[in-house]
Amino acid sequence: MRGMAATYMSVAKGPRAQTAPSAMASAVFLFCMVFVSSAAGVETWNWKRYRFLGKIGNAIVSYCQPESCGMAGMTTASATVGRPPSLADDDRKALILQAAETVFDSLGYGDATMEEVARACGMAKKTVYKFFPDKASLFGALVDSHDVAVIDSRAATGEEQPEARLVRLLEDVAAAILSPRQITLTRLVIAESIKYPELAQRFYRDCVEKTMSHVAQALASDPSLRLPRGLDNKTFADMLVSTLLGSIHLRALMLNLSREALEEELSGRVPLVMDLIVRSLPAR
């Protein structure tokens, strides 16, 4: 009888009870009947019936095996219901930065908190602090993650005219500066520039100057472009971008122009800019 009790209790208490609750209930019920009958001295529960119950108990144990339930190979971790899969560090950082962009845009840098960012991305505060120790480092990572004009500075092949290369250069720069994410970040920095000048300084260094540096490098790497005397590549890059964007950038920031409207206006502006710039370049 002790062996039977142990069998029933192993079913009722063991890990298999979690996968077969109905079998667990049956085992507990049978065990209780045997125990009560034995204590009461009921003789009708003879050993033949004990052996019969033992067979039932063994059948219950067999039924509760994972293989019998179609759960072979199932582990405790995989059986956990509702637990999200583990994310790689890069994926976590991406989610945090996405949440930070939303929080900064809605609350501003000054009123935004790391707790709000953690809540927005659905992570614990300690997870956010693990990757970004403070709000300033989080903002810096957000700046670094944004679109920066990466100019194709491959060597000229001779098949493409200098004008065509300049057009491609201008289009790449405009697409980067007027991208929705870059517009959002620029608005944020302008709004907080007086109260947090270090944010504006970092943004200007890591976004504005870096973009102009890419343009200047692309111009310098093109041997077919000969600038007027006294005009360096950096100054020429600034003239190119300023002439191209003009008030379009301000209207994108202030009036929230749609992407379609921006593309339509730029498509008509690029030829005009090219006509002005190409006329100023000395003949080869």
CYANA upper distance limits for C-alpha pairs under 8 A (distance plus 0.5 A):
  1 MET  CA      5 ALA  CA      6.67
  1 MET  CA     50 TYR  CA      7.97
  2 ARG  CA      6 ALA  CA      6.60
  3 GLY  CA      7 THR  CA      6.66
  4 MET  CA      8 TYR  CA      6.71
  4 MET  CA     31 PHE  CA      8.42
  4 MET  CA     54 GLY  CA      6.54
  4 MET  CA     57 GLY  CA      7.84
  5 ALA  CA      9 MET  CA      6.52
  5 ALA  CA     31 PHE  CA      6.70
  6 ALA  CA     10 SER  CA      6.46
  7 THR  CA     11 VAL  CA      7.00
  7 THR  CA     57 GLY  CA      7.28
  7 THR  CA     58 ASN  CA      8.12
  7 THR  CA     61 VAL  CA      8.28
  8 TYR  CA     12 ALA  CA      6.70
  8 TYR  CA     27 ALA  CA      5.70
  8 TYR  CA     28 VAL  CA      7.00
  8 TYR  CA     30 LEU  CA      8.41
  8 TYR  CA     31 PHE  CA      6.73
  8 TYR  CA     57 GLY  CA      6.91
  9 MET  CA     13 LYS  CA      6.32
  9 MET  CA     14 GLY  CA      8.27
  9 MET  CA     27 ALA  CA      8.02
  9 MET  CA     28 VAL  CA      7.69
  9 MET  CA     31 PHE  CA      8.43
 10 SER  CA     14 GLY  CA      5.71
 11 VAL  CA     16 ARG  CA      7.14
 11 VAL  CA     17 ALA  CA      6.45
 11 VAL  CA     23 ALA  CA      8.43
 11 VAL  CA     24 MET  CA      6.39
 11 VAL  CA     27 ALA  CA      7.23
 11 VAL  CA     60 ILE  CA      8.31
 11 VAL  CA     61 VAL  CA      6.77
 11 VAL  CA     64 CYS  CA      8.19
 12 ALA  CA     17 ALA  CA      6.20
 12 ALA  CA     24 MET  CA      5.34
 12 ALA  CA     25 ALA  CA      7.77
 12 ALA  CA     27 ALA  CA      6.96
 12 ALA  CA     28 VAL  CA      6.74
 13 LYS  CA     17 ALA  CA      6.81
 14 GLY  CA     18 GLN  CA      8.42
 15 PRO  CA     19 THR  CA      8.04
 16 ARG  CA     20 ALA  CA      6.91
 16 ARG  CA     64 CYS  CA      6.25
 16 ARG  CA     65 GLN  CA      7.24
 16 ARG  CA     66 PRO  CA      8.01
 17 ALA  CA     21 PRO  CA      6.10
 17 ALA  CA     23 ALA  CA      7.99
 17 ALA  CA     24 MET  CA      5.99
 17 ALA  CA     64 CYS  CA      7.76
 19 THR  CA     64 CYS  CA      7.64
 19 THR  CA     66 PRO  CA      8.22
 19 THR  CA     69 CYS  CA      8.47
 20 ALA  CA     24 MET  CA      6.85
 20 ALA  CA     64 CYS  CA      6.33
 21 PRO  CA     25 ALA  CA      6.76
 22 SER  CA     26 SER  CA      6.91
 23 ALA  CA     27 ALA  CA      6.74
 23 ALA  CA     60 ILE  CA      6.62
 23 ALA  CA     63 TYR  CA      8.12
 23 ALA  CA     64 CYS  CA      7.47
 24 MET  CA     28 VAL  CA      6.79
 25 ALA  CA     29 PHE  CA      6.66
 26 SER  CA     30 LEU  CA      6.71
 27 ALA  CA     31 PHE  CA      6.63
 27 ALA  CA     57 GLY  CA      7.29
 27 ALA  CA     60 ILE  CA      7.71
 28 VAL  CA     32 CYS  CA      6.67
 29 PHE  CA     33 MET  CA      6.86
 30 LEU  CA     34 VAL  CA      6.80
 30 LEU  CA     53 LEU  CA      8.30
 31 PHE  CA     35 PHE  CA      6.66
 32 CYS  CA     36 VAL  CA      6.53
 33 MET  CA     37 SER  CA      6.48
 34 VAL  CA     38 SER  CA      6.57
 34 VAL  CA     45 TRP  CA      8.47
 35 PHE  CA     39 ALA  CA      6.69
 36 VAL  CA     40 ALA  CA      6.64
 37 SER  CA     41 GLY  CA      6.70
 37 SER  CA     42 VAL  CA      5.85
 37 SER  CA     45 TRP  CA      7.70
 38 SER  CA     42 VAL  CA      6.69
 38 SER  CA     45 TRP  CA      8.22
 45 TRP  CA     49 ARG  CA      6.47
 45 TRP  CA     50 TYR  CA      7.39
 46 ASN  CA     50 TYR  CA      6.95
 47 TRP  CA     51 ARG  CA      6.60
 48 LYS  CA     52 PHE  CA      6.73
 49 ARG  CA     53 LEU  CA      6.62
 50 TYR  CA     54 GLY  CA      6.57
 51 ARG  CA     55 LYS  CA      6.86
 52 PHE  CA     56 ILE  CA      7.00
 53 LEU  CA     57 GLY  CA      6.62
 54 GLY  CA     58 ASN  CA      6.72
 55 LYS  CA     59 ALA  CA      6.69
 56 ILE  CA     60 ILE  CA      6.73
 57 GLY  CA     61 VAL  CA      6.77
 58 ASN  CA     62 SER  CA      6.62
 59 ALA  CA     63 TYR  CA      6.55
 60 ILE  CA     64 CYS  CA      6.74
 61 VAL  CA     65 GLN  CA      7.17
 62 SER  CA     68 SER  CA      7.63
 63 TYR  CA     68 SER  CA      6.16
 63 TYR  CA     69 CYS  CA      7.43
 64 CYS  CA     68 SER  CA      7.23
 64 CYS  CA     69 CYS  CA      7.24
 65 GLN  CA     69 CYS  CA      7.00
 66 PRO  CA     70 GLY  CA      6.69
 66 PRO  CA     71 MET  CA      5.15
 66 PRO  CA     72 ALA  CA      5.61
 66 PRO  CA     73 GLY  CA      8.23
 66 PRO  CA     74 MET  CA      8.02
 67 GLU  CA     71 MET  CA      6.08
 67 GLU  CA     72 ALA  CA      5.10
 74 MET  CA     78 SER  CA      6.81
 74 MET  CA     79 ALA  CA      7.09
 75 THR  CA     79 ALA  CA      6.58
 76 THR  CA     80 THR  CA      6.86
 87 LEU  CA     91 ASP  CA      6.58
 87 LEU  CA     92 ARG  CA      6.79
 88 ALA  CA     92 ARG  CA      6.83
 89 ASP  CA     93 LYS  CA      6.67
 90 ASP  CA     94 ALA  CA      6.69
 91 ASP  CA     95 LEU  CA      6.80
 92 ARG  CA     96 ILE  CA      6.68
 93 LYS  CA     97 LEU  CA      6.59
 93 LYS  CA    131 PHE  CA      7.63
 94 ALA  CA     98 GLN  CA      6.62
 95 LEU  CA     99 ALA  CA      6.68
 95 LEU  CA    121 CYS  CA      6.61
 96 ILE  CA    100 ALA  CA      6.53
 96 ILE  CA    117 VAL  CA      7.48
 96 ILE  CA    118 ALA  CA      7.84
 96 ILE  CA    121 CYS  CA      6.32
 96 ILE  CA    128 VAL  CA      7.50
 97 LEU  CA    101 GLU  CA      6.64
 97 LEU  CA    138 LEU  CA      7.99
 97 LEU  CA    141 ALA  CA      8.14
 97 LEU  CA    142 LEU  CA      6.55
 98 GLN  CA    102 THR  CA      7.08
 98 GLN  CA    121 CYS  CA      8.32
 99 ALA  CA    103 VAL  CA      6.69
 99 ALA  CA    117 VAL  CA      6.25
 99 ALA  CA    118 ALA  CA      8.36
 99 ALA  CA    120 ALA  CA      5.98
 99 ALA  CA    121 CYS  CA      5.83
100 ALA  CA    104 PHE  CA      6.37
100 ALA  CA    117 VAL  CA      5.92
100 ALA  CA    120 ALA  CA      8.41
100 ALA  CA    138 LEU  CA      8.16
100 ALA  CA    139 PHE  CA      8.40
100 ALA  CA    142 LEU  CA      8.25
101 GLU  CA    105 ASP  CA      6.49
101 GLU  CA    142 LEU  CA      7.80
101 GLU  CA    185 LEU  CA      8.39
102 THR  CA    106 SER  CA      6.71
103 VAL  CA    107 LEU  CA      6.33
103 VAL  CA    108 GLY  CA      7.86
103 VAL  CA    112 ALA  CA      6.82
103 VAL  CA    116 GLU  CA      7.50
103 VAL  CA    117 VAL  CA      6.82
103 VAL  CA    120 ALA  CA      8.03
104 PHE  CA    108 GLY  CA      5.15
104 PHE  CA    109 TYR  CA      5.77
104 PHE  CA    112 ALA  CA      6.41
104 PHE  CA    188 LEU  CA      7.83
105 ASP  CA    109 TYR  CA      8.40
105 ASP  CA    184 THR  CA      7.48
105 ASP  CA    185 LEU  CA      8.31
105 ASP  CA    188 LEU  CA      6.96
107 LEU  CA    111 ASP  CA      6.11
107 LEU  CA    112 ALA  CA      6.04
108 GLY  CA    112 ALA  CA      6.48
108 GLY  CA    188 LEU  CA      7.14
108 GLY  CA    191 ALA  CA      8.40
108 GLY  CA    192 GLU  CA      7.98
109 TYR  CA    188 LEU  CA      7.86
109 TYR  CA    192 GLU  CA      7.33
110 GLY  CA    192 GLU  CA      8.09
112 ALA  CA    116 GLU  CA      7.19
112 ALA  CA    117 VAL  CA      8.28
113 THR  CA    117 VAL  CA      7.03
113 THR  CA    135 LYS  CA      7.74
114 MET  CA    118 ALA  CA      6.65
114 MET  CA    125 LYS  CA      7.70
114 MET  CA    128 VAL  CA      7.99
114 MET  CA    129 TYR  CA      8.48
114 MET  CA    134 ASP  CA      8.03
114 MET  CA    135 LYS  CA      6.99
115 GLU  CA    119 ARG  CA      6.66
115 GLU  CA    125 LYS  CA      6.65
116 GLU  CA    120 ALA  CA      6.58
117 VAL  CA    121 CYS  CA      6.78
117 VAL  CA    128 VAL  CA      8.49
118 ALA  CA    122 GLY  CA      6.46
118 ALA  CA    123 MET  CA      5.69
118 ALA  CA    124 ALA  CA      6.46
118 ALA  CA    125 LYS  CA      5.91
118 ALA  CA    128 VAL  CA      6.75
119 ARG  CA    123 MET  CA      6.94
119 ARG  CA    124 ALA  CA      8.12
123 MET  CA    127 THR  CA      6.98
123 MET  CA    128 VAL  CA      7.65
124 ALA  CA    128 VAL  CA      7.26
125 LYS  CA    129 TYR  CA      6.70
126 LYS  CA    130 LYS  CA      6.45
127 THR  CA    131 PHE  CA      7.41
128 VAL  CA    132 PHE  CA      6.53
128 VAL  CA    133 PRO  CA      8.34
129 TYR  CA    133 PRO  CA      5.26
129 TYR  CA    134 ASP  CA      7.41
132 PHE  CA    137 SER  CA      6.37
132 PHE  CA    138 LEU  CA      6.01
133 PRO  CA    137 SER  CA      7.23
133 PRO  CA    138 LEU  CA      8.29
134 ASP  CA    138 LEU  CA      6.95
135 LYS  CA    139 PHE  CA      6.69
136 ALA  CA    140 GLY  CA      6.67
137 SER  CA    141 ALA  CA      6.68
138 LEU  CA    142 LEU  CA      6.74
139 PHE  CA    143 VAL  CA      6.79
140 GLY  CA    144 ASP  CA      6.79
140 GLY  CA    202 ARG  CA      8.11
141 ALA  CA    145 SER  CA      6.62
142 LEU  CA    146 HIS  CA      7.01
143 VAL  CA    185 LEU  CA      8.11
143 VAL  CA    203 PHE  CA      7.19
143 VAL  CA    206 ASP  CA      7.89
143 VAL  CA    207 CYS  CA      7.99
144 ASP  CA    206 ASP  CA      7.72
146 HIS  CA    181 ARG  CA      7.33
146 HIS  CA    182 GLN  CA      6.93
147 ASP  CA    176 ALA  CA      6.23
147 ASP  CA    177 ILE  CA      8.18
147 ASP  CA    179 SER  CA      8.05
147 ASP  CA    181 ARG  CA      7.97
147 ASP  CA    182 GLN  CA      6.95
148 VAL  CA    176 ALA  CA      6.43
148 VAL  CA    177 ILE  CA      8.08
148 VAL  CA    207 CYS  CA      6.94
148 VAL  CA    210 LYS  CA      8.03
148 VAL  CA    211 THR  CA      6.61
149 ALA  CA    172 ASP  CA      6.95
149 ALA  CA    173 VAL  CA      5.81
149 ALA  CA    175 ALA  CA      8.38
149 ALA  CA    176 ALA  CA      5.68
149 ALA  CA    177 ILE  CA      7.92
149 ALA  CA    211 THR  CA      5.96
149 ALA  CA    214 HIS  CA      7.53
150 VAL  CA    172 ASP  CA      8.06
150 VAL  CA    173 VAL  CA      8.39
150 VAL  CA    211 THR  CA      8.10
150 VAL  CA    214 HIS  CA      7.03
151 ILE  CA    169 LEU  CA      7.08
151 ILE  CA    172 ASP  CA      7.25
151 ILE  CA    173 VAL  CA      8.08
151 ILE  CA    214 HIS  CA      6.51
151 ILE  CA    215 VAL  CA      7.07
151 ILE  CA    218 ALA  CA      7.00
152 ASP  CA    169 LEU  CA      8.16
152 ASP  CA    218 ALA  CA      7.56
153 SER  CA    217 GLN  CA      7.86
153 SER  CA    218 ALA  CA      5.27
153 SER  CA    219 LEU  CA      8.50
153 SER  CA    221 SER  CA      6.92
153 SER  CA    222 ASP  CA      8.13
154 ARG  CA    221 SER  CA      8.21
155 ALA  CA    221 SER  CA      7.27
155 ALA  CA    222 ASP  CA      6.93
156 ALA  CA    160 GLU  CA      7.69
156 ALA  CA    222 ASP  CA      6.70
156 ALA  CA    223 PRO  CA      7.96
156 ALA  CA    224 SER  CA      8.25
160 GLU  CA    164 ALA  CA      6.78
160 GLU  CA    165 ARG  CA      7.35
161 GLN  CA    165 ARG  CA      7.07
162 PRO  CA    166 LEU  CA      6.76
162 PRO  CA    224 SER  CA      6.91
162 PRO  CA    225 LEU  CA      7.26
163 GLU  CA    167 VAL  CA      6.74
163 GLU  CA    274 MET  CA      7.79
163 GLU  CA    278 VAL  CA      7.81
164 ALA  CA    168 ARG  CA      6.83
165 ARG  CA    169 LEU  CA      6.66
166 LEU  CA    170 LEU  CA      6.66
166 LEU  CA    274 MET  CA      8.18
167 VAL  CA    171 GLU  CA      6.70
167 VAL  CA    270 VAL  CA      7.53
167 VAL  CA    274 MET  CA      7.77
168 ARG  CA    172 ASP  CA      6.71
169 LEU  CA    173 VAL  CA      6.86
169 LEU  CA    215 VAL  CA      7.96
170 LEU  CA    174 ALA  CA      6.62
170 LEU  CA    240 LEU  CA      8.12
170 LEU  CA    241 VAL  CA      7.71
170 LEU  CA    244 LEU  CA      8.00
170 LEU  CA    270 VAL  CA      7.98
171 GLU  CA    175 ALA  CA      6.58
171 GLU  CA    270 VAL  CA      8.46
172 ASP  CA    176 ALA  CA      6.90
173 VAL  CA    177 ILE  CA      6.76
173 VAL  CA    211 THR  CA      8.11
173 VAL  CA    215 VAL  CA      8.37
173 VAL  CA    241 VAL  CA      8.06
174 ALA  CA    178 LEU  CA      6.38
174 ALA  CA    241 VAL  CA      8.34
174 ALA  CA    244 LEU  CA      8.47
174 ALA  CA    245 LEU  CA      7.76
175 ALA  CA    179 SER  CA      6.33
176 ALA  CA    182 GLN  CA      7.81
177 ILE  CA    182 GLN  CA      6.63
177 ILE  CA    183 ILE  CA      7.75
178 LEU  CA    182 GLN  CA      6.97
178 LEU  CA    183 ILE  CA      6.57
178 LEU  CA    249 HIS  CA      7.47
178 LEU  CA    252 ALA  CA      7.88
179 SER  CA    183 ILE  CA      6.71
180 PRO  CA    184 THR  CA      6.75
181 ARG  CA    185 LEU  CA      6.84
182 GLN  CA    186 THR  CA      6.55
183 ILE  CA    187 ARG  CA      6.72
183 ILE  CA    252 ALA  CA      7.89
183 ILE  CA    253 LEU  CA      6.72
184 THR  CA    188 LEU  CA      6.89
185 LEU  CA    189 VAL  CA      6.76
186 THR  CA    190 ILE  CA      6.69
186 THR  CA    253 LEU  CA      8.33
187 ARG  CA    191 ALA  CA      6.65
187 ARG  CA    253 LEU  CA      7.04
188 LEU  CA    192 GLU  CA      6.80
189 VAL  CA    193 SER  CA      6.10
189 VAL  CA    199 LEU  CA      7.06
189 VAL  CA    200 ALA  CA      6.19
189 VAL  CA    203 PHE  CA      7.86
190 ILE  CA    200 ALA  CA      7.72
192 GLU  CA    196 TYR  CA      6.11
192 GLU  CA    197 PRO  CA      8.02
192 GLU  CA    199 LEU  CA      8.18
192 GLU  CA    200 ALA  CA      8.26
193 SER  CA    197 PRO  CA      5.35
193 SER  CA    198 GLU  CA      8.24
193 SER  CA    199 LEU  CA      7.12
193 SER  CA    200 ALA  CA      5.75
196 TYR  CA    200 ALA  CA      7.66
197 PRO  CA    201 GLN  CA      6.72
198 GLU  CA    202 ARG  CA      6.68
199 LEU  CA    203 PHE  CA      6.63
200 ALA  CA    204 TYR  CA      6.52
201 GLN  CA    205 ARG  CA      6.63
202 ARG  CA    206 ASP  CA      6.38
203 PHE  CA    207 CYS  CA      5.96
203 PHE  CA    208 VAL  CA      7.55
204 TYR  CA    208 VAL  CA      5.36
204 TYR  CA    209 GLU  CA      6.63
205 ARG  CA    209 GLU  CA      5.66
205 ARG  CA    210 LYS  CA      7.12
206 ASP  CA    210 LYS  CA      6.05
207 CYS  CA    211 THR  CA      6.50
208 VAL  CA    212 MET  CA      6.84
209 GLU  CA    213 SER  CA      6.50
210 LYS  CA    214 HIS  CA      6.82
211 THR  CA    215 VAL  CA      6.95
212 MET  CA    216 ALA  CA      6.64
212 MET  CA    234 LYS  CA      7.55
212 MET  CA    237 ALA  CA      6.76
212 MET  CA    238 ASP  CA      7.17
213 SER  CA    217 GLN  CA      6.60
213 SER  CA    234 LYS  CA      7.55
214 HIS  CA    218 ALA  CA      6.70
215 VAL  CA    219 LEU  CA      6.76
215 VAL  CA    234 LYS  CA      8.37
215 VAL  CA    237 ALA  CA      6.29
216 ALA  CA    220 ALA  CA      6.63
216 ALA  CA    233 ASN  CA      5.55
216 ALA  CA    234 LYS  CA      5.60
216 ALA  CA    236 PHE  CA      8.09
216 ALA  CA    237 ALA  CA      5.99
217 GLN  CA    221 SER  CA      6.60
217 GLN  CA    233 ASN  CA      8.17
218 ALA  CA    222 ASP  CA      7.05
219 LEU  CA    225 LEU  CA      7.51
219 LEU  CA    233 ASN  CA      6.91
219 LEU  CA    237 ALA  CA      8.26
220 ALA  CA    225 LEU  CA      8.41
220 ALA  CA    233 ASN  CA      6.94
224 SER  CA    284 ARG  CA      8.16
225 LEU  CA    281 LEU  CA      8.36
226 ARG  CA    281 LEU  CA      7.05
226 ARG  CA    282 PRO  CA      6.94
226 ARG  CA    283 ALA  CA      8.37
226 ARG  CA    284 ARG  CA      7.64
227 LEU  CA    231 LEU  CA      6.71
227 LEU  CA    232 ASP  CA      7.76
227 LEU  CA    233 ASN  CA      8.24
227 LEU  CA    281 LEU  CA      6.30
227 LEU  CA    282 PRO  CA      7.25
228 PRO  CA    280 SER  CA      7.99
228 PRO  CA    281 LEU  CA      6.60
228 PRO  CA    282 PRO  CA      6.66
231 LEU  CA    235 THR  CA      7.04
231 LEU  CA    236 PHE  CA      7.09
232 ASP  CA    236 PHE  CA      6.71
233 ASN  CA    237 ALA  CA      6.48
234 LYS  CA    238 ASP  CA      6.86
235 THR  CA    239 MET  CA      6.78
236 PHE  CA    240 LEU  CA      6.64
237 ALA  CA    241 VAL  CA      6.79
238 ASP  CA    242 SER  CA      6.48
239 MET  CA    243 THR  CA      6.37
240 LEU  CA    244 LEU  CA      6.62
240 LEU  CA    273 VAL  CA      8.34
240 LEU  CA    277 ILE  CA      8.21
241 VAL  CA    245 LEU  CA      6.61
242 SER  CA    246 GLY  CA      6.04
243 THR  CA    273 VAL  CA      7.14
244 LEU  CA    266 LEU  CA      8.37
244 LEU  CA    269 ARG  CA      7.29
244 LEU  CA    270 VAL  CA      7.10
244 LEU  CA    273 VAL  CA      6.61
245 LEU  CA    249 HIS  CA      6.28
245 LEU  CA    266 LEU  CA      8.47
246 GLY  CA    250 LEU  CA      8.32
247 SER  CA    251 ARG  CA      6.69
248 ILE  CA    252 ALA  CA      6.58
248 ILE  CA    262 LEU  CA      8.01
249 HIS  CA    253 LEU  CA      6.76
250 LEU  CA    254 MET  CA      6.50
250 LEU  CA    255 LEU  CA      8.48
251 ARG  CA    255 LEU  CA      5.58
251 ARG  CA    256 ASN  CA      7.38
251 ARG  CA    257 LEU  CA      7.25
252 ALA  CA    256 ASN  CA      5.49
252 ALA  CA    257 LEU  CA      5.50
252 ALA  CA    258 SER  CA      8.44
252 ALA  CA    262 LEU  CA      8.23
253 LEU  CA    257 LEU  CA      8.41
257 LEU  CA    261 ALA  CA      6.82
257 LEU  CA    262 LEU  CA      7.14
258 SER  CA    262 LEU  CA      6.87
259 ARG  CA    263 GLU  CA      6.67
260 GLU  CA    264 GLU  CA      6.65
261 ALA  CA    265 GLU  CA      6.74
262 LEU  CA    266 LEU  CA      6.59
263 GLU  CA    267 SER  CA      6.53
264 GLU  CA    268 GLY  CA      7.30
265 GLU  CA    269 ARG  CA      6.75
266 LEU  CA    270 VAL  CA      6.48
267 SER  CA    271 PRO  CA      8.11
268 GLY  CA    272 LEU  CA      7.75
269 ARG  CA    273 VAL  CA      6.77
270 VAL  CA    274 MET  CA      6.59
271 PRO  CA    275 ASP  CA      6.67
272 LEU  CA    276 LEU  CA      6.96
273 VAL  CA    277 ILE  CA      6.63
274 MET  CA    278 VAL  CA      6.25
275 ASP  CA    279 ARG  CA      6.65
276 LEU  CA    280 SER  CA      7.16
277 ILE  CA    281 LEU  CA      7.16
